Amino acid sequence: MPLSQLDSRPGLPALVVIDMQKGIVRLPTAHPVADITANNVALLRAFRAKGLPVVLVNVAGLPPGRTDAPKHAGLPADWAELIPELEQQPDDHTVTKRQWGAFYGTSLDQFLRRRGVTQVVLAGISTSIGVESTARNAHEFGYNVALVLDAMTDLNLVSHEHSVEKIFPRLGETTTTAEVLNALTQRVDS
């Protein structure tokens, strides 16, 4: 389903970019990371130009629980640093998480609510982990959720496709960078 609208006053949309950080963009992905980065940058510039909230999320560890999947040890020192292409600005809100989703254990919900945000526009890596977990939480918290499919990718194509085809339509509206940029140009309340 395409994007029906971007929320306007009294509510606002916010762009939330998930885990576009040096250690993750170096990994092999299902879609070219250069294309995903370019779309994220276009969204960031457009949201900033409209004075809308921007949230940059990175992951700096994992929760301590036991899993069958091995935990990563000995990560490079710059692993959690946001990539410079995001052109981080002083007004951007940064969230560092230690779990898949960007809401639990962070200031994200409080930040969004204090700014009157009613819609989150999600992009980043990886589709089936960080983006999907954040989308699930946003949906549960009552936000309108827009998922920008050409501004996200996964480490596994099957996982990406499962999220896009089966999970995301139940959590919000799926859209493209071009649709979001077009909706932003239509806004008159910024």
Residue pairs with C-beta under 8 A, 6 or more apart in sequence:
1 169
1 173
1 174
2 173
2 174
2 175
2 179
3 146
3 173
3 175
3 179
3 180
3 183
4 173
5 183
6 13
6 119
6 121
6 146
6 180
6 183
6 184
6 187
7 13
7 118
7 119
7 144
8 187
8 189
9 116
9 189
10 116
11 116
11 117
11 118
11 119
12 52
12 53
12 115
12 116
12 117
12 118
12 119
13 47
13 52
13 117
13 118
13 119
13 120
13 121
13 144
13 146
14 47
14 52
14 53
14 54
14 55
14 112
14 115
14 117
14 119
14 120
14 121
15 43
15 44
15 47
15 52
15 53
15 54
15 55
15 120
15 121
15 123
16 55
16 57
16 102
16 108
16 120
16 121
16 122
16 123
16 124
16 134
16 138
17 40
17 43
17 44
17 54
17 55
17 56
17 57
17 86
17 123
17 124
18 57
18 102
18 122
18 123
18 124
18 125
18 130
18 131
18 134
18 152
19 57
19 58
19 59
19 124
19 125
19 126
19 130
20 36
20 37
20 40
20 56
20 82
20 83
20 85
20 86
20 124
20 125
21 58
21 59
21 79
21 80
21 81
21 82
21 83
22 76
22 78
22 79
22 80
22 81
22 82
22 83
23 75
23 76
23 78
23 79
23 80
23 81
24 59
24 125
24 126
25 33
25 37
25 83
25 125
27 155
28 155
29 36
29 125
29 126
29 153
29 154
29 155
30 153
30 154
30 155
30 156
30 157
30 160
31 153
31 160
33 125
33 153
35 150
36 123
36 125
36 150
36 151
36 152
36 153
37 83
37 85
39 123
39 148
39 150
39 151
39 177
40 85
40 86
40 123
40 124
40 151
41 85
41 86
41 87
42 177
42 181
43 121
43 123
43 148
43 151
43 177
43 180
43 181
44 54
44 86
44 87
45 87
46 180
46 181
46 184
47 53
47 54
47 121
47 184
48 54
48 89
48 91
48 92
50 184
50 187
50 190
51 190
52 184
52 190
53 93
53 111
53 112
53 115
53 117
54 89
54 91
54 92
54 93
55 92
55 93
55 94
55 95
55 102
55 108
55 111
55 112
56 82
56 86
56 88
56 92
56 93
56 94
56 95
57 94
57 95
57 96
57 97
57 102
57 108
57 124
57 130
57 134
58 80
58 81
58 82
58 94
58 95
58 96
58 97
59 80
59 96
59 97
59 98
59 99
59 100
59 130
60 80
60 96
60 97
60 98
61 98
62 71
62 72
62 98
62 99
63 98
63 99
80 96
82 88
82 94
88 94
93 107
93 108
93 111
95 102
95 106
95 107
95 108
95 111
96 106
97 104
97 105
97 106
98 105
99 105
99 133
100 129
100 130
100 133
100 134
101 130
101 133
101 134
101 136
101 137
102 108
102 130
102 133
102 134
102 137
103 109
103 134
103 137
103 138
103 141
104 137
109 141
112 120
112 143
117 143
118 143
118 144
119 143
119 144
119 145
119 146
120 134
120 135
120 138
120 143
120 144
120 145
120 146
121 146
121 148
121 180
122 131
122 134
122 135
122 138
122 145
122 146
122 147
122 148
122 152
123 131
123 148
123 151
123 152
124 130
124 131
124 151
124 152
125 131
125 152
125 153
125 154
125 155
126 152
126 153
126 154
126 155
126 159
126 160
127 152
127 153
127 154
127 159
127 160
127 163
127 164
128 154
128 156
128 159
128 160
128 162
128 163
129 154
131 147
131 152
131 163
132 163
132 167
132 168
135 145
135 147
135 167
135 168
135 171
135 172
136 167
136 171
138 145
138 171
138 172
139 145
139 171
139 172
144 172
144 173
145 171
145 172
145 173
146 172
146 173
146 174
146 175
146 180
147 164
147 168
147 171
147 172
147 173
147 174
147 175
148 175
148 176
148 177
148 180
149 164
149 168
149 174
149 175
149 176
150 176
150 177
151 177
152 160
153 160
154 160
154 163
164 174
168 174
